[in-house]
Amino acid sequence: MTATTPSACIACGRGPDDIPLIPLDYQGARLWICPQHLPVLIHDPTQLTGRLAGAEHMRPADHHD
Ligand SMILES: [Zn+2]
């Protein structure tokens, strides 16, 4: 059995009482992120290092050169 994790944004920790949350399936776990922080996951995932396993190895979706 896996422990029940309360749904909260992986970036800011806000829950569904405060903000809509988008579910993420990742490494067999259900994670949540809010719309405000979805761009962080897309463009700057290393900011989630320590909150999201392996985030330091993720690559941003695109670059703005
Ligand atoms: Zn958030």
N, CA, C, O and the ligand as a Tripos MOL2 file, in Angstrom:
@<TRIPOS>MOLECULE
protein
  261   259    66     0     0
PROTEIN
NO_CHARGES

@<TRIPOS>ATOM
      1 N           0.8410   -1.2020    0.0000 N.3       1 MET1
      2 CA          0.0000    0.0000    0.0000 C.3       1 MET1
      3 C           0.8730    1.2470    0.0000 C.2       1 MET1
      4 O           1.8980    1.3080    0.6780 O.2       1 MET1
      5 N           0.4640    2.1970   -0.7410 N.am      2 THR2
      6 CA          1.1520    3.4760   -0.7230 C.3       2 THR2
      7 C           0.4260    4.4140    0.2380 C.2       2 THR2
      8 O          -0.7900    4.3400    0.4140 O.2       2 THR2
      9 N           1.1760    5.2570    0.8240 N.am      3 ALA3
     10 CA          0.5760    6.2380    1.7290 C.3       3 ALA3
     11 C          -0.2790    7.2170    0.9320 C.2       3 ALA3
     12 O           0.0540    7.5890   -0.1940 O.2       3 ALA3
     13 N          -1.3410    7.6050    1.5190 N.am      4 THR4
     14 CA         -2.1860    8.6030    0.8690 C.3       4 THR4
     15 C          -1.5410    9.9750    1.0030 C.2       4 THR4
     16 O          -1.2640   10.4540    2.1030 O.2       4 THR4
     17 N          -1.3110   10.5850   -0.1430 N.am      5 THR5
     18 CA         -0.7340   11.9180   -0.1330 C.3       5 THR5
     19 C          -1.8480   12.9330   -0.3340 C.2       5 THR5
     20 O          -2.6040   12.8330   -1.3000 O.2       5 THR5
     21 N          -1.9600   13.8770    0.5330 N.am      6 PRO6
     22 CA         -2.9710   14.9120    0.3200 C.3       6 PRO6
     23 C          -2.6640   15.6690   -0.9470 C.2       6 PRO6
     24 O          -1.5060   15.9930   -1.2130 O.2       6 PRO6
     25 N          -3.6800   15.9560   -1.7310 N.am      7 SER7
     26 CA         -3.4470   16.6420   -2.9910 C.3       7 SER7
     27 C          -3.0470   18.0870   -2.7120 C.2       7 SER7
     28 O          -3.7680   18.8360   -2.0520 O.2       7 SER7
     29 N          -1.8920   18.4520   -3.2270 N.am      8 ALA8
     30 CA         -1.3840   19.8090   -3.0870 C.3       8 ALA8
     31 C          -0.3850   20.0460   -4.2020 C.2       8 ALA8
     32 O           0.3020   19.1220   -4.6360 O.2       8 ALA8
     33 N          -0.3040   21.2770   -4.6610 N.am      9 CYS9
     34 CA          0.6400   21.6400   -5.7090 C.3       9 CYS9
     35 C           2.0660   21.3290   -5.2570 C.2       9 CYS9
     36 O           2.4570   21.6800   -4.1440 O.2       9 CYS9
     37 N           2.8490   20.6640   -6.1290 N.am     10 ILE10
     38 CA          4.2190   20.3090   -5.7700 C.3      10 ILE10
     39 C           5.1090   21.5410   -5.6630 C.2      10 ILE10
     40 O           6.1880   21.4730   -5.0750 O.2      10 ILE10
     41 N           4.6770   22.6510   -6.2170 N.am     11 ALA11
     42 CA          5.5070   23.8580   -6.1720 C.3      11 ALA11
     43 C           5.1440   24.7660   -5.0010 C.2      11 ALA11
     44 O           6.0280   25.2650   -4.3050 O.2      11 ALA11
     45 N           3.8570   24.9810   -4.7830 N.am     12 CYS12
     46 CA          3.4740   25.9630   -3.7650 C.3      12 CYS12
     47 C           2.7120   25.3340   -2.6050 C.2      12 CYS12
     48 O           2.5110   25.9760   -1.5750 O.2      12 CYS12
     49 N           2.2940   24.1040   -2.7640 N.am     13 GLY13
     50 CA          1.6550   23.4100   -1.6520 C.3      13 GLY13
     51 C           0.1980   23.7610   -1.4430 C.2      13 GLY13
     52 O          -0.4240   23.2860   -0.4930 O.2      13 GLY13
     53 N          -0.3530   24.5830   -2.3150 N.am     14 ARG14
     54 CA         -1.7640   24.9120   -2.1570 C.3      14 ARG14
     55 C          -2.6180   23.7200   -2.5590 C.2      14 ARG14
     56 O          -2.2600   22.9480   -3.4490 O.2      14 ARG14
     57 N          -3.7290   23.5900   -1.9010 N.am     15 GLY15
     58 CA         -4.6220   22.4690   -2.1480 C.3      15 GLY15
     59 C          -5.8310   22.8680   -2.9660 C.2      15 GLY15
     60 O          -6.0040   24.0320   -3.3270 O.2      15 GLY15
     61 N          -6.6650   21.8800   -3.2530 N.am     16 PRO16
     62 CA         -7.8110   22.1070   -4.1330 C.3      16 PRO16
     63 C          -8.8830   23.0080   -3.5270 C.2      16 PRO16
     64 O          -9.8070   23.4280   -4.2240 O.2      16 PRO16
     65 N          -8.7680   23.3010   -2.2570 N.am     17 ASP17
     66 CA         -9.6940   24.2750   -1.6830 C.3      17 ASP17
     67 C          -9.3370   25.6900   -2.1130 C.2      17 ASP17
     68 O         -10.1790   26.5880   -2.1000 O.2      17 ASP17
     69 N          -8.0540   25.8800   -2.4990 N.am     18 ASP18
     70 CA         -7.5690   27.2190   -2.8250 C.3      18 ASP18
     71 C          -7.4590   27.4650   -4.3210 C.2      18 ASP18
     72 O          -7.5980   28.5960   -4.7860 O.2      18 ASP18
     73 N          -7.2050   26.3880   -5.0780 N.am     19 ILE19
     74 CA         -6.8480   26.5780   -6.4820 C.3      19 ILE19
     75 C          -7.1300   25.2620   -7.2080 C.2      19 ILE19
     76 O          -7.0240   24.1920   -6.6090 O.2      19 ILE19
     77 N          -7.4890   25.3320   -8.4940 N.am     20 PRO20
     78 CA         -7.6500   24.0820   -9.2490 C.3      20 PRO20
     79 C          -6.3100   23.3630   -9.3650 C.2      20 PRO20
     80 O          -5.2720   23.9950   -9.5650 O.2      20 PRO20
     81 N          -6.3390   22.0580   -9.2410 N.am     21 LEU21
     82 CA         -5.0990   21.2860   -9.3380 C.3      21 LEU21
     83 C          -5.1770   20.3390  -10.5290 C.2      21 LEU21
     84 O          -6.2150   19.7410  -10.8090 O.2      21 LEU21
     85 N          -4.0530   20.2240  -11.2140 N.am     22 ILE22
     86 CA         -3.9360   19.3390  -12.3690 C.3      22 ILE22
     87 C          -3.2040   18.0830  -11.9080 C.2      22 ILE22
     88 O          -2.0980   18.1820  -11.3770 O.2      22 ILE22
     89 N          -3.7950   16.9110  -12.0990 N.am     23 PRO23
     90 CA         -3.1240   15.6830  -11.6650 C.3      23 PRO23
     91 C          -1.9970   15.2870  -12.6100 C.2      23 PRO23
     92 O          -2.1050   15.4330  -13.8280 O.2      23 PRO23
     93 N          -0.9210   14.7870  -12.0280 N.am     24 LEU24
     94 CA          0.2260   14.2980  -12.7830 C.3      24 LEU24
     95 C           0.4690   12.8500  -12.3750 C.2      24 LEU24
     96 O           0.5260   12.5360  -11.1860 O.2      24 LEU24
     97 N           0.6090   11.9820  -13.3490 N.am     25 ASP25
     98 CA          1.0470   10.6230  -13.0640 C.3      25 ASP25
     99 C           2.5440   10.5810  -13.2650 C.2      25 ASP25
    100 O           3.0250   10.8430  -14.3680 O.2      25 ASP25
    101 N           3.2810   10.2620  -12.2410 N.am     26 TYR26
    102 CA          4.7310   10.3140  -12.3560 C.3      26 TYR26
    103 C           5.3360    9.2560  -11.4570 C.2      26 TYR26
    104 O           5.1040    9.2340  -10.2480 O.2      26 TYR26
    105 N           6.1160    8.3810  -12.0680 N.am     27 GLN27
    106 CA          6.8280    7.3280  -11.3420 C.3      27 GLN27
    107 C           5.8890    6.5480  -10.4290 C.2      27 GLN27
    108 O           6.2270    6.2200   -9.2920 O.2      27 GLN27
    109 N           4.7150    6.2630  -10.9500 N.am     28 GLY28
    110 CA          3.7660    5.4500  -10.2080 C.3      28 GLY28
    111 C           3.0260    6.1830   -9.1170 C.2      28 GLY28
    112 O           2.2480    5.5860   -8.3740 O.2      28 GLY28
    113 N           3.2630    7.4600   -9.0210 N.am     29 ALA29
    114 CA          2.6030    8.2470   -7.9780 C.3      29 ALA29
    115 C           1.7020    9.2960   -8.6310 C.2      29 ALA29
    116 O           1.8760    9.6670   -9.7920 O.2      29 ALA29
    117 N           0.7530    9.7500   -7.8530 N.am     30 ARG30
    118 CA         -0.1000   10.8280   -8.3200 C.3      30 ARG30
    119 C           0.3580   12.1220   -7.6580 C.2      30 ARG30
    120 O           0.3220   12.2730   -6.4370 O.2      30 ARG30
    121 N           0.7830   13.0350   -8.4980 N.am     31 LEU31
    122 CA          1.2080   14.3430   -8.0190 C.3      31 LEU31
    123 C           0.2460   15.3820   -8.5610 C.2      31 LEU31
    124 O          -0.5430   15.1030   -9.4640 O.2      31 LEU31
    125 N           0.3160   16.5600   -8.0160 N.am     32 TRP32
    126 CA         -0.5790   17.6410   -8.4100 C.3      32 TRP32
    127 C           0.2150   18.9100   -8.6300 C.2      32 TRP32
    128 O           1.2260   19.1630   -7.9750 O.2      32 TRP32
    129 N          -0.2690   19.6920   -9.5630 N.am     33 ILE33
    130 CA          0.3390   21.0110   -9.7610 C.3      33 ILE33
    131 C          -0.7740   21.9840  -10.1030 C.2      33 ILE33
    132 O          -1.7700   21.6080  -10.7210 O.2      33 ILE33
    133 N          -0.6060   23.2120   -9.7060 N.am     34 CYS34
    134 CA         -1.6330   24.2090   -9.9850 C.3      34 CYS34
    135 C          -1.3200   24.9060  -11.3130 C.2      34 CYS34
    136 O          -0.1800   24.8670  -11.7740 O.2      34 CYS34
    137 N          -2.3100   25.5340  -11.9230 N.am     35 PRO35
    138 CA         -2.0740   26.1860  -13.2230 C.3      35 PRO35
    139 C          -0.9790   27.2390  -13.1560 C.2      35 PRO35
    140 O          -0.2740   27.4660  -14.1390 O.2      35 PRO35
    141 N          -0.8330   27.8750  -12.0180 N.am     36 GLN36
    142 CA          0.1880   28.9070  -11.8910 C.3      36 GLN36
    143 C           1.5860   28.3200  -12.0140 C.2      36 GLN36
    144 O           2.5010   28.9880  -12.4970 O.2      36 GLN36
    145 N           1.7570   27.0800  -11.5810 N.am     37 HIS37
    146 CA          3.0850   26.4810  -11.5890 C.3      37 HIS37
    147 C           3.2880   25.4670  -12.7070 C.2      37 HIS37
    148 O           4.3810   24.9210  -12.8590 O.2      37 HIS37
    149 N           2.2520   25.2150  -13.4840 N.am     38 LEU38
    150 CA          2.4360   24.3220  -14.6350 C.3      38 LEU38
    151 C           3.5260   24.8410  -15.5730 C.2      38 LEU38
    152 O           4.3160   24.0390  -16.0700 O.2      38 LEU38
    153 N           3.6010   26.1410  -15.8340 N.am     39 PRO39
    154 CA          4.7020   26.6370  -16.6860 C.3      39 PRO39
    155 C           6.0790   26.3710  -16.1000 C.2      39 PRO39
    156 O           7.0460   26.2140  -16.8460 O.2      39 PRO39
    157 N           6.1820   26.3190  -14.8000 N.am     40 VAL40
    158 CA          7.4730   25.9920  -14.1820 C.3      40 VAL40
    159 C           7.8730   24.5760  -14.5600 C.2      40 VAL40
    160 O           9.0240   24.3130  -14.9080 O.2      40 VAL40
    161 N           6.9130   23.6740  -14.4870 N.am     41 LEU41
    162 CA          7.1990   22.2880  -14.8440 C.3      41 LEU41
    163 C           7.5880   22.1750  -16.3130 C.2      41 LEU41
    164 O           8.4400   21.3620  -16.6750 O.2      41 LEU41
    165 N           6.9730   22.9780  -17.1460 N.am     42 ILE42
    166 CA          7.2280   22.9080  -18.5850 C.3      42 ILE42
    167 C           8.5560   23.5620  -18.9440 C.2      42 ILE42
    168 O           9.3530   22.9920  -19.6890 O.2      42 ILE42
    169 N           8.7900   24.7440  -18.4200 N.am     43 HIS43
    170 CA          9.9070   25.5560  -18.8940 C.3      43 HIS43
    171 C          11.1140   25.5550  -17.9740 C.2      43 HIS43
    172 O          12.2290   25.8320  -18.4150 O.2      43 HIS43
    173 N          10.9090   25.2520  -16.7190 N.am     44 ASP44
    174 CA         12.0220   25.3560  -15.7820 C.3      44 ASP44
    175 C          11.9100   24.2960  -14.6930 C.2      44 ASP44
    176 O          11.8720   24.6150  -13.5050 O.2      44 ASP44
    177 N          11.8580   23.0360  -15.1080 N.am     45 PRO45
    178 CA         11.5860   21.9670  -14.1350 C.3      45 PRO45
    179 C          12.6400   21.8330  -13.0550 C.2      45 PRO45
    180 O          12.3690   21.2940  -11.9820 O.2      45 PRO45
    181 N          13.8480   22.3230  -13.3330 N.am     46 THR46
    182 CA         14.8760   22.1960  -12.2960 C.3      46 THR46
    183 C          14.5170   23.0160  -11.0560 C.2      46 THR46
    184 O          15.0660   22.7830   -9.9800 O.2      46 THR46
    185 N          13.6100   23.9630  -11.2000 N.am     47 GLN47
    186 CA         13.1500   24.7020  -10.0200 C.3      47 GLN47
    187 C          12.4310   23.7930   -9.0330 C.2      47 GLN47
    188 O          12.2820   24.1280   -7.8580 O.2      47 GLN47
    189 N          11.9890   22.6410   -9.5250 N.am     48 LEU48
    190 CA         11.2410   21.7200   -8.6690 C.3      48 LEU48
    191 C          12.1510   20.6740   -8.0430 C.2      48 LEU48
    192 O          11.6740   19.7350   -7.4050 O.2      48 LEU48
    193 N          13.4630   20.8330   -8.2220 N.am     49 THR49
    194 CA         14.4040   19.9130   -7.5970 C.3      49 THR49
    195 C          14.1670   19.8790   -6.0910 C.2      49 THR49
    196 O          14.0650   20.9160   -5.4350 O.2      49 THR49
    197 N          14.0830   18.6790   -5.5690 N.am     50 GLY50
    198 CA         13.8140   18.5260   -4.1490 C.3      50 GLY50
    199 C          12.3440   18.3310   -3.8560 C.2      50 GLY50
    200 O          11.9760   17.7800   -2.8190 O.2      50 GLY50
    201 N          11.4930   18.7900   -4.7830 N.am     51 ARG51
    202 CA         10.0550   18.5690   -4.6300 C.3      51 ARG51
    203 C           9.5730   17.4570   -5.5440 C.2      51 ARG51
    204 O           8.6290   16.7320   -5.2300 O.2      51 ARG51
    205 N          10.2470   17.3410   -6.6920 N.am     52 LEU52
    206 CA          9.8540   16.3740   -7.7020 C.3      52 LEU52
    207 C          11.0670   15.5030   -7.9980 C.2      52 LEU52
    208 O          12.1010   16.0040   -8.4400 O.2      52 LEU52
    209 N          10.9470   14.2100   -7.7560 N.am     53 ALA53
    210 CA         12.0740   13.3050   -7.9450 C.3      53 ALA53
    211 C          12.5780   13.3930   -9.3740 C.2      53 ALA53
    212 O          11.8010   13.2930  -10.3230 O.2      53 ALA53
    213 N          13.8740   13.5810   -9.5230 N.am     54 GLY54
    214 CA         14.4720   13.5970  -10.8490 C.3      54 GLY54
    215 C          14.3430   14.9120  -11.5760 C.2      54 GLY54
    216 O          14.7520   15.0210  -12.7310 O.2      54 GLY54
    217 N          13.7870   15.9080  -10.9290 N.am     55 ALA55
    218 CA         13.5630   17.1920  -11.6080 C.3      55 ALA55
    219 C          14.8680   17.7920  -12.1050 C.2      55 ALA55
    220 O          14.9010   18.4840  -13.1230 O.2      55 ALA55
    221 N          15.9440   17.5180  -11.3720 N.am     56 GLU56
    222 CA         17.2130   18.1100  -11.7790 C.3      56 GLU56
    223 C          17.7030   17.5550  -13.1050 C.2      56 GLU56
    224 O          18.5870   18.1360  -13.7350 O.2      56 GLU56
    225 N          17.1300   16.4240  -13.5350 N.am     57 HIS57
    226 CA         17.5410   15.8320  -14.8090 C.3      57 HIS57
    227 C          16.5660   16.1650  -15.9450 C.2      57 HIS57
    228 O          16.7930   15.7950  -17.0970 O.2      57 HIS57
    229 N          15.4960   16.8600  -15.6110 N.am     58 MET58
    230 CA         14.5050   17.1660  -16.6460 C.3      58 MET58
    231 C          14.9940   18.3190  -17.5080 C.2      58 MET58
    232 O          15.7410   19.1920  -17.0660 O.2      58 MET58
    233 N          14.5450   18.2840  -18.7440 N.am     59 ARG59
    234 CA         14.9230   19.3540  -19.6620 C.3      59 ARG59
    235 C          13.7280   20.2530  -19.9200 C.2      59 ARG59
    236 O          12.6050   19.7730  -20.0740 O.2      59 ARG59
    237 N          13.9630   21.5290  -19.9670 N.am     60 PRO60
    238 CA         12.8860   22.4420  -20.3230 C.3      60 PRO60
    239 C          12.3310   22.1100  -21.6970 C.2      60 PRO60
    240 O          13.0430   21.5780  -22.5480 O.2      60 PRO60
    241 N          11.0610   22.4230  -21.9150 N.am     61 ALA61
    242 CA         10.4190   22.0650  -23.1580 C.3      61 ALA61
    243 C          10.9820   22.8440  -24.3290 C.2      61 ALA61
    244 O          11.0670   22.3210  -25.4410 O.2      61 ALA61
    245 N          11.3620   24.0680  -24.0980 N.am     62 ASP62
    246 CA         11.9240   24.8590  -25.1850 C.3      62 ASP62
    247 C          12.8040   25.9500  -24.6050 C.2      62 ASP62
    248 O          12.7960   26.2220  -23.4040 O.2      62 ASP62
    249 N          13.5470   26.5500  -25.4800 N.am     63 HIS63
    250 CA         14.4610   27.6110  -25.0630 C.3      63 HIS63
    251 C          14.0880   28.9030  -25.7580 C.2      63 HIS63
    252 O          13.5530   28.9090  -26.8670 O.2      63 HIS63
    253 N          14.3760   29.9680  -25.0920 N.am     64 HIS64
    254 CA         14.1160   31.2760  -25.6940 C.3      64 HIS64
    255 C          15.4660   31.9480  -25.9220 C.2      64 HIS64
    256 O          15.9760   32.6700  -25.0660 O.2      64 HIS64
    257 N          16.0140   31.6960  -27.0700 N.am     65 ASP65
    258 CA         17.3390   32.2370  -27.3710 C.3      65 ASP65
    259 C          17.2350   33.6120  -28.0220 C.2      65 ASP65
    260 O          18.2550   34.2210  -28.3460 O.2      65 ASP65
    261 ZN          1.3560   25.9710   -7.3040 Zn       66 ZN66
@<TRIPOS>BOND
     1     1     2 1
     2     2     3 1
     3     3     4 2
     4     3     5 am
     5     5     6 1
     6     6     7 1
     7     7     8 2
     8     7     9 am
     9     9    10 1
    10    10    11 1
    11    11    12 2
    12    11    13 am
    13    13    14 1
    14    14    15 1
    15    15    16 2
    16    15    17 am
    17    17    18 1
    18    18    19 1
    19    19    20 2
    20    19    21 am
    21    21    22 1
    22    22    23 1
    23    23    24 2
    24    23    25 am
    25    25    26 1
    26    26    27 1
    27    27    28 2
    28    27    29 am
    29    29    30 1
    30    30    31 1
    31    31    32 2
    32    31    33 am
    33    33    34 1
    34    34    35 1
    35    35    36 2
    36    35    37 am
    37    37    38 1
    38    38    39 1
    39    39    40 2
    40    39    41 am
    41    41    42 1
    42    42    43 1
    43    43    44 2
    44    43    45 am
    45    45    46 1
    46    46    47 1
    47    47    48 2
    48    47    49 am
    49    49    50 1
    50    50    51 1
    51    51    52 2
    52    51    53 am
    53    53    54 1
    54    54    55 1
    55    55    56 2
    56    55    57 am
    57    57    58 1
    58    58    59 1
    59    59    60 2
    60    59    61 am
    61    61    62 1
    62    62    63 1
    63    63    64 2
    64    63    65 am
    65    65    66 1
    66    66    67 1
    67    67    68 2
    68    67    69 am
    69    69    70 1
    70    70    71 1
    71    71    72 2
    72    71    73 am
    73    73    74 1
    74    74    75 1
    75    75    76 2
    76    75    77 am
    77    77    78 1
    78    78    79 1
    79    79    80 2
    80    79    81 am
    81    81    82 1
    82    82    83 1
    83    83    84 2
    84    83    85 am
    85    85    86 1
    86    86    87 1
    87    87    88 2
    88    87    89 am
    89    89    90 1
    90    90    91 1
    91    91    92 2
    92    91    93 am
    93    93    94 1
    94    94    95 1
    95    95    96 2
    96    95    97 am
    97    97    98 1
    98    98    99 1
    99    99   100 2
   100    99   101 am
   101   101   102 1
   102   102   103 1
   103   103   104 2
   104   103   105 am
   105   105   106 1
   106   106   107 1
   107   107   108 2
   108   107   109 am
   109   109   110 1
   110   110   111 1
   111   111   112 2
   112   111   113 am
   113   113   114 1
   114   114   115 1
   115   115   116 2
   116   115   117 am
   117   117   118 1
   118   118   119 1
   119   119   120 2
   120   119   121 am
   121   121   122 1
   122   122   123 1
   123   123   124 2
   124   123   125 am
   125   125   126 1
   126   126   127 1
   127   127   128 2
   128   127   129 am
   129   129   130 1
   130   130   131 1
   131   131   132 2
   132   131   133 am
   133   133   134 1
   134   134   135 1
   135   135   136 2
   136   135   137 am
   137   137   138 1
   138   138   139 1
   139   139   140 2
   140   139   141 am
   141   141   142 1
   142   142   143 1
   143   143   144 2
   144   143   145 am
   145   145   146 1
   146   146   147 1
   147   147   148 2
   148   147   149 am
   149   149   150 1
   150   150   151 1
   151   151   152 2
   152   151   153 am
   153   153   154 1
   154   154   155 1
   155   155   156 2
   156   155   157 am
   157   157   158 1
   158   158   159 1
   159   159   160 2
   160   159   161 am
   161   161   162 1
   162   162   163 1
   163   163   164 2
   164   163   165 am
   165   165   166 1
   166   166   167 1
   167   167   168 2
   168   167   169 am
   169   169   170 1
   170   170   171 1
   171   171   172 2
   172   171   173 am
   173   173   174 1
   174   174   175 1
   175   175   176 2
   176   175   177 am
   177   177   178 1
   178   178   179 1
   179   179   180 2
   180   179   181 am
   181   181   182 1
   182   182   183 1
   183   183   184 2
   184   183   185 am
   185   185   186 1
   186   186   187 1
   187   187   188 2
   188   187   189 am
   189   189   190 1
   190   190   191 1
   191   191   192 2
   192   191   193 am
   193   193   194 1
   194   194   195 1
   195   195   196 2
   196   195   197 am
   197   197   198 1
   198   198   199 1
   199   199   200 2
   200   199   201 am
   201   201   202 1
   202   202   203 1
   203   203   204 2
   204   203   205 am
   205   205   206 1
   206   206   207 1
   207   207   208 2
   208   207   209 am
   209   209   210 1
   210   210   211 1
   211   211   212 2
   212   211   213 am
   213   213   214 1
   214   214   215 1
   215   215   216 2
   216   215   217 am
   217   217   218 1
   218   218   219 1
   219   219   220 2
   220   219   221 am
   221   221   222 1
   222   222   223 1
   223   223   224 2
   224   223   225 am
   225   225   226 1
   226   226   227 1
   227   227   228 2
   228   227   229 am
   229   229   230 1
   230   230   231 1
   231   231   232 2
   232   231   233 am
   233   233   234 1
   234   234   235 1
   235   235   236 2
   236   235   237 am
   237   237   238 1
   238   238   239 1
   239   239   240 2
   240   239   241 am
   241   241   242 1
   242   242   243 1
   243   243   244 2
   244   243   245 am
   245   245   246 1
   246   246   247 1
   247   247   248 2
   248   247   249 am
   249   249   250 1
   250   250   251 1
   251   251   252 2
   252   251   253 am
   253   253   254 1
   254   254   255 1
   255   255   256 2
   256   255   257 am
   257   257   258 1
   258   258   259 1
   259   259   260 2
@<TRIPOS>SUBSTRUCTURE
     1 MET1         2 RESIDUE 1 A MET
     2 THR2         6 RESIDUE 1 A THR
     3 ALA3        10 RESIDUE 1 A ALA
     4 THR4        14 RESIDUE 1 A THR
     5 THR5        18 RESIDUE 1 A THR
     6 PRO6        22 RESIDUE 1 A PRO
     7 SER7        26 RESIDUE 1 A SER
     8 ALA8        30 RESIDUE 1 A ALA
     9 CYS9        34 RESIDUE 1 A CYS
    10 ILE10       38 RESIDUE 1 A ILE
    11 ALA11       42 RESIDUE 1 A ALA
    12 CYS12       46 RESIDUE 1 A CYS
    13 GLY13       50 RESIDUE 1 A GLY
    14 ARG14       54 RESIDUE 1 A ARG
    15 GLY15       58 RESIDUE 1 A GLY
    16 PRO16       62 RESIDUE 1 A PRO
    17 ASP17       66 RESIDUE 1 A ASP
    18 ASP18       70 RESIDUE 1 A ASP
    19 ILE19       74 RESIDUE 1 A ILE
    20 PRO20       78 RESIDUE 1 A PRO
    21 LEU21       82 RESIDUE 1 A LEU
    22 ILE22       86 RESIDUE 1 A ILE
    23 PRO23       90 RESIDUE 1 A PRO
    24 LEU24       94 RESIDUE 1 A LEU
    25 ASP25       98 RESIDUE 1 A ASP
    26 TYR26      102 RESIDUE 1 A TYR
    27 GLN27      106 RESIDUE 1 A GLN
    28 GLY28      110 RESIDUE 1 A GLY
    29 ALA29      114 RESIDUE 1 A ALA
    30 ARG30      118 RESIDUE 1 A ARG
    31 LEU31      122 RESIDUE 1 A LEU
    32 TRP32      126 RESIDUE 1 A TRP
    33 ILE33      130 RESIDUE 1 A ILE
    34 CYS34      134 RESIDUE 1 A CYS
    35 PRO35      138 RESIDUE 1 A PRO
    36 GLN36      142 RESIDUE 1 A GLN
    37 HIS37      146 RESIDUE 1 A HIS
    38 LEU38      150 RESIDUE 1 A LEU
    39 PRO39      154 RESIDUE 1 A PRO
    40 VAL40      158 RESIDUE 1 A VAL
    41 LEU41      162 RESIDUE 1 A LEU
    42 ILE42      166 RESIDUE 1 A ILE
    43 HIS43      170 RESIDUE 1 A HIS
    44 ASP44      174 RESIDUE 1 A ASP
    45 PRO45      178 RESIDUE 1 A PRO
    46 THR46      182 RESIDUE 1 A THR
    47 GLN47      186 RESIDUE 1 A GLN
    48 LEU48      190 RESIDUE 1 A LEU
    49 THR49      194 RESIDUE 1 A THR
    50 GLY50      198 RESIDUE 1 A GLY
    51 ARG51      202 RESIDUE 1 A ARG
    52 LEU52      206 RESIDUE 1 A LEU
    53 ALA53      210 RESIDUE 1 A ALA
    54 GLY54      214 RESIDUE 1 A GLY
    55 ALA55      218 RESIDUE 1 A ALA
    56 GLU56      222 RESIDUE 1 A GLU
    57 HIS57      226 RESIDUE 1 A HIS
    58 MET58      230 RESIDUE 1 A MET
    59 ARG59      234 RESIDUE 1 A ARG
    60 PRO60      238 RESIDUE 1 A PRO
    61 ALA61      242 RESIDUE 1 A ALA
    62 ASP62      246 RESIDUE 1 A ASP
    63 HIS63      250 RESIDUE 1 A HIS
    64 HIS64      254 RESIDUE 1 A HIS
    65 ASP65      258 RESIDUE 1 A ASP
    66 ZN66       261 GROUP 0 **** ****
